[in-house]
Amino acid sequence: MTLTERLREKISQAFYNHGLLCASYPIPIILFTGLCILACCYPLLKLPLPGTGPVEFSTPVKDYLPPPADSDHKQGEPSEHPDWYVGAPVAYIQQIYVKSSVSPWHKNLLAVDVFRSPLSRAF
């Protein structure tokens, strides 16, 4: 028996055993599968619904203090800060916008030259 035949036989046996397990215990398998699907879809509950605008939240850079833990804050009540804003920060996100133009624009220039020309001095 070659290696591929043995591998094919083991895969066939694994599928057969799995099918036998699913046929023997259908209700627990269905419940387990449903729980797995719900656990995977749970983060989708935090997504904003269509039609709601983006929420912008910023903190001061000077004299920054982590937000206090609201022990008296009730679940479902709107608060001053977003749900994810608890405890000390673990990372910072910075956005840098670079606006540039190539002047004068010649007909022989390519669209890539818009990026290359201003950034060439940086490199």
C-alpha positions as CSV (number, residue, x, y, z in Angstrom):
1,M,0.0,0.0,0.0
2,T,1.5,3.3,-1.0
3,L,1.6,6.4,1.1
4,T,-1.2,8.2,-0.8
5,E,-3.4,5.1,-0.5
6,R,-2.8,5.0,3.3
7,L,-3.4,8.7,3.6
8,R,-6.6,8.4,1.6
9,E,-7.7,5.5,3.8
10,K,-7.1,7.4,7.0
11,I,-9.0,10.4,5.7
12,S,-11.9,8.2,4.7
13,Q,-11.9,6.6,8.2
14,A,-11.8,10.0,9.9
15,F,-14.8,11.2,7.8
16,Y,-16.7,8.0,8.6
17,N,-16.0,8.3,12.3
18,H,-17.1,11.9,12.3
19,G,-20.3,11.0,10.4
20,L,-21.0,8.2,12.9
21,L,-20.5,10.6,15.8
22,C,-22.9,13.2,14.3
23,A,-25.5,10.5,13.5
24,S,-25.2,9.1,17.0
25,Y,-25.6,12.4,18.9
26,P,-27.5,14.8,16.6
27,I,-29.0,17.1,19.3
28,P,-25.7,17.8,21.1
29,I,-23.9,18.3,17.8
30,I,-26.5,20.8,16.6
31,L,-26.4,22.7,19.9
32,F,-22.6,22.8,19.9
33,T,-22.6,24.0,16.3
34,G,-25.2,26.7,17.2
35,L,-23.1,27.9,20.2
36,C,-20.0,28.1,18.0
37,I,-21.8,30.2,15.4
38,L,-23.2,32.5,18.1
39,A,-19.8,32.8,19.7
40,C,-18.3,33.7,16.3
41,C,-21.0,36.2,15.6
42,Y,-21.0,37.9,19.0
43,P,-18.5,40.7,17.9
44,L,-21.0,41.7,15.2
45,L,-23.3,43.0,17.9
46,K,-20.9,45.9,18.5
47,L,-21.0,47.1,14.9
48,P,-23.0,50.2,14.2
49,L,-26.2,49.8,12.3
50,P,-26.5,51.3,8.9
51,G,-27.6,54.9,9.0
52,T,-25.7,55.8,12.2
53,G,-22.9,58.2,11.8
54,P,-19.3,57.6,12.8
55,V,-18.4,58.4,16.4
56,E,-15.3,60.5,17.0
57,F,-13.6,60.5,20.4
58,S,-10.3,62.1,21.3
59,T,-8.4,62.6,24.5
60,P,-6.0,65.4,25.4
61,V,-2.3,64.7,25.0
62,K,-1.3,67.0,27.8
63,D,-2.2,66.0,31.3
64,Y,-3.7,62.7,30.3
65,L,-5.3,60.6,32.9
66,P,-6.9,57.1,32.3
67,P,-10.7,57.1,32.6
68,P,-12.0,56.2,36.0
69,A,-13.8,52.8,36.4
70,D,-17.5,53.6,36.6
71,S,-18.7,51.2,39.2
72,D,-22.1,52.9,39.4
73,H,-22.6,53.0,35.6
74,K,-25.6,50.8,34.6
75,Q,-25.5,48.6,31.5
76,G,-27.2,50.0,28.5
77,E,-27.1,53.6,29.8
78,P,-25.3,56.1,27.5
79,S,-22.2,57.5,29.0
80,E,-19.7,60.3,28.2
81,H,-17.1,57.9,26.7
82,P,-17.3,54.9,24.4
83,D,-17.6,51.3,25.7
84,W,-14.0,50.5,24.7
85,Y,-12.5,53.4,26.6
86,V,-11.6,51.8,29.9
87,G,-8.3,51.6,31.7
88,A,-4.9,52.8,30.6
89,P,-4.2,52.8,26.8
90,V,-2.2,50.0,25.3
91,A,-1.5,51.7,21.9
92,Y,-1.8,55.0,20.1
93,I,-3.0,55.6,16.6
94,Q,-1.6,58.5,14.6
95,Q,-2.8,59.6,11.2
96,I,-0.6,61.6,9.0
97,Y,-2.0,63.3,5.9
98,V,0.3,64.2,3.1
99,K,-1.1,66.5,0.4
100,S,1.2,67.1,-2.5
101,S,1.0,68.4,-6.0
102,V,3.4,68.5,-9.0
103,S,3.5,71.9,-10.5
104,P,3.8,72.4,-13.4
105,W,2.2,69.2,-14.7
106,H,3.6,68.1,-18.0
107,K,1.8,65.8,-20.4
108,N,4.6,63.2,-20.3
109,L,4.3,62.7,-16.5
110,L,2.7,59.6,-15.1
111,A,0.2,59.5,-12.2
112,V,2.9,57.7,-10.1
113,D,5.1,60.8,-10.4
114,V,2.7,62.7,-8.1
115,F,3.9,60.5,-5.3
116,R,7.6,60.1,-6.3
117,S,8.4,63.8,-6.8
118,P,7.5,65.2,-3.4
119,L,8.6,62.1,-1.5
120,S,12.0,61.8,-3.3
121,R,13.6,64.3,-0.9
122,A,12.6,62.2,2.1
123,F,14.4,59.2,0.8
